[in-house]
Amino acid sequence: MKTLTLASIYELQGLKNEALEIYKDILKKDSNNKEAKVAIKRLSGLRKKYLGVNEDMKKFFVNMDSEVEFMEFERWLAKWN
């Protein structure tokens, strides 16, 4: 079953093409799905200002091993949403 959750998991695993296809399928079924629209723009590279990767946060994300670190990352991520 193609869901936003599955697409998100693929995206987090670096399977961006697979995630993009799922988001597109979701949008075909529900043209008002805002999450799918945002994800497609992000994965298609239409949001040029976000192309640079914050290497510090990427390392932090990869090495998180506690609930406190997860919450800190979640707060940082919420700033971008």
Backbone as CSV, one residue per row, in Angstrom:
resi,resn,N_x,N_y,N_z,CA_x,CA_y,CA_z,C_x,C_y,C_z
1,MET,0.839,-1.174,0.000,0.000,0.000,0.000,0.889,1.243,0.000
2,LYS,0.640,2.149,-0.916,1.439,3.360,-1.042,0.852,4.449,-0.145
3,THR,1.605,4.815,0.882,1.147,5.803,1.848,2.217,6.867,2.055
4,LEU,1.822,7.959,2.688,2.779,9.010,3.038,3.862,8.462,3.957
5,THR,3.468,7.575,4.849,4.422,6.985,5.784,5.476,6.175,5.038
6,LEU,5.054,5.346,4.114,6.004,4.551,3.341,6.923,5.446,2.526
7,ALA,6.369,6.467,1.894,7.185,7.405,1.114,8.202,8.092,2.009
8,SER,7.785,8.488,3.188,8.680,9.143,4.139,9.810,8.208,4.561
9,ILE,9.490,6.958,4.801,10.508,5.977,5.171,11.506,5.808,4.026
10,TYR,11.005,5.685,2.809,11.898,5.577,1.656,12.804,6.797,1.564
11,GLU,12.213,7.956,1.766,12.982,9.202,1.689,14.088,9.222,2.734
12,LEU,13.771,8.838,3.947,14.763,8.809,5.018,15.871,7.799,4.752
13,GLN,15.545,6.764,4.013,16.532,5.745,3.676,17.356,6.127,2.443
14,GLY,17.050,7.286,1.873,17.784,7.746,0.698,17.212,7.242,-0.618
15,LEU,16.079,6.595,-0.574,15.431,6.081,-1.780,14.485,7.141,-2.337
16,LYS,15.081,8.235,-2.777,14.303,9.410,-3.170,13.427,9.167,-4.400
17,ASN,13.913,8.439,-5.379,13.101,8.173,-6.573,11.871,7.349,-6.226
18,GLU,12.049,6.346,-5.375,10.926,5.514,-4.961,9.912,6.340,-4.168
19,ALA,10.424,7.190,-3.278,9.545,8.050,-2.491,8.780,9.012,-3.403
20,LEU,9.482,9.590,-4.364,8.859,10.534,-5.291,7.712,9.876,-6.057
21,GLU,7.906,8.658,-6.507,6.849,7.948,-7.234,5.623,7.717,-6.352
22,ILE,5.850,7.393,-5.095,4.717,7.193,-4.179,3.977,8.506,-3.956
23,TYR,4.732,9.583,-3.729,4.085,10.888,-3.543,3.260,11.266,-4.782
24,LYS,3.785,10.988,-5.957,3.048,11.297,-7.188,1.771,10.467,-7.287
25,ASP,1.861,9.193,-6.922,0.669,8.338,-6.933,-0.380,8.845,-5.948
26,ILE,0.068,9.267,-4.783,-0.852,9.801,-3.777,-1.542,11.047,-4.307
27,LEU,-0.769,11.905,-4.963,-1.327,13.149,-5.502,-2.319,12.869,-6.634
28,LYS,-2.082,11.816,-7.404,-3.035,11.452,-8.462,-4.384,11.067,-7.861
29,LYS,-4.347,10.396,-6.723,-5.580,9.959,-6.063,-6.246,11.076,-5.279
30,ASP,-5.415,11.998,-4.755,-5.928,13.107,-3.950,-5.149,14.363,-4.308
31,SER,-5.662,15.103,-5.272,-4.946,16.281,-5.791,-4.819,17.409,-4.767
32,ASN,-5.477,17.297,-3.633,-5.392,18.318,-2.588,-4.450,17.936,-1.456
33,ASN,-3.745,16.814,-1.592,-2.867,16.347,-0.528,-1.644,17.257,-0.423
34,LYS,-1.650,18.109,0.598,-0.588,19.108,0.765,0.767,18.465,1.055
35,GLU,0.774,17.410,1.851,2.039,16.752,2.187,2.708,16.184,0.941
36,ALA,1.929,15.581,0.081,2.473,15.020,-1.152,2.997,16.130,-2.061
37,LYS,2.257,17.234,-2.150,2.699,18.360,-2.981,4.039,18.911,-2.506
38,VAL,4.160,19.118,-1.210,5.402,19.651,-0.642,6.558,18.682,-0.880
39,ALA,6.299,17.409,-0.673,7.344,16.398,-0.852,7.798,16.330,-2.303
40,ILE,6.871,16.417,-3.232,7.223,16.379,-4.652,8.091,17.581,-5.010
41,LYS,7.718,18.745,-4.515,8.540,19.942,-4.774,9.929,19.773,-4.192
42,ARG,9.987,19.258,-2.981,11.274,19.069,-2.308,12.144,18.075,-3.073
43,LEU,11.578,16.944,-3.423,12.345,15.895,-4.085,12.646,16.219,-5.543
44,SER,11.853,17.058,-6.144,12.089,17.442,-7.536,13.094,18.573,-7.642
45,GLY,13.515,19.105,-6.521,14.510,20.175,-6.533,13.944,21.544,-6.842
46,LEU,12.626,21.715,-6.696,12.016,23.001,-6.998,12.236,24.027,-5.899
47,ARG,12.636,23.581,-4.741,12.873,24.503,-3.633,14.372,24.713,-3.506
48,LYS,14.926,25.469,-4.407,16.369,25.666,-4.532,17.026,26.157,-3.247
49,LYS,16.320,26.940,-2.463,16.951,27.483,-1.263,17.259,26.418,-0.218
50,TYR,16.709,25.204,-0.386,16.965,24.136,0.568,17.908,23.060,0.026
51,LEU,18.597,23.366,-1.062,19.458,22.360,-1.664,20.657,22.015,-0.795
52,GLY,21.191,22.985,-0.069,22.339,22.717,0.785,21.954,21.872,1.983
53,VAL,22.791,20.928,2.307,22.524,20.061,3.448,23.240,20.611,4.665
54,ASN,22.551,20.689,5.769,23.173,21.093,7.012,23.939,19.883,7.528
55,GLU,25.234,19.849,7.249,26.047,18.680,7.571,26.078,18.377,9.066
56,ASP,26.087,19.420,9.896,26.097,19.195,11.345,24.836,18.462,11.795
57,MET,23.682,18.912,11.300,22.434,18.262,11.696,22.312,16.871,11.061
58,LYS,22.874,16.713,9.878,22.865,15.389,9.252,23.642,14.401,10.120
59,LYS,24.813,14.794,10.583,25.620,13.939,11.461,24.883,13.678,12.773
60,PHE,24.281,14.736,13.317,23.518,14.604,14.556,22.394,13.584,14.370
61,PHE,21.653,13.700,13.252,20.538,12.797,12.969,21.014,11.347,12.871
62,VAL,22.087,11.139,12.145,22.604,9.784,11.939,23.054,9.151,13.255
63,ASN,23.560,9.963,14.169,24.131,9.436,15.414,23.214,9.548,16.624
64,MET,21.974,9.978,16.436,21.052,10.106,17.568,20.868,8.758,18.252
65,ASP,20.912,8.788,19.580,20.684,7.523,20.285,19.902,7.692,21.579
66,SER,19.254,8.843,21.732,18.441,9.020,22.936,17.178,9.813,22.595
67,GLU,16.215,9.697,23.466,14.956,10.422,23.290,15.188,11.932,23.336
68,VAL,16.106,12.373,24.168,16.416,13.805,24.281,16.970,14.326,22.951
69,GLU,17.871,13.562,22.350,18.437,13.979,21.065,17.372,13.976,19.972
70,PHE,16.497,12.994,19.997,15.403,12.948,19.032,14.524,14.190,19.170
71,MET,14.196,14.560,20.386,13.355,15.733,20.621,14.059,17.014,20.175
72,GLU,15.356,17.103,20.400,16.120,18.276,19.957,16.090,18.369,18.427
73,PHE,16.288,17.238,17.757,16.250,17.222,16.299,14.859,17.581,15.796
74,GLU,13.849,17.073,16.448,12.460,17.362,16.069,12.161,18.859,16.181
75,ARG,12.662,19.495,17.243,12.475,20.948,17.399,13.180,21.698,16.273
76,TRP,14.401,21.285,15.952,15.130,21.934,14.868,14.392,21.771,13.546
77,LEU,13.887,20.567,13.306,13.171,20.281,12.074,11.879,21.099,11.964
78,ALA,11.212,21.292,13.085,9.955,22.061,13.093,10.175,23.508,12.670
79,LYS,11.356,24.021,12.894,11.652,25.397,12.459,11.574,25.535,10.945
80,TRP,11.842,24.455,10.220,11.869,24.491,8.759,10.500,24.222,8.151
81,ASN,9.552,23.853,8.959,8.236,23.505,8.438,7.266,24.625,8.519
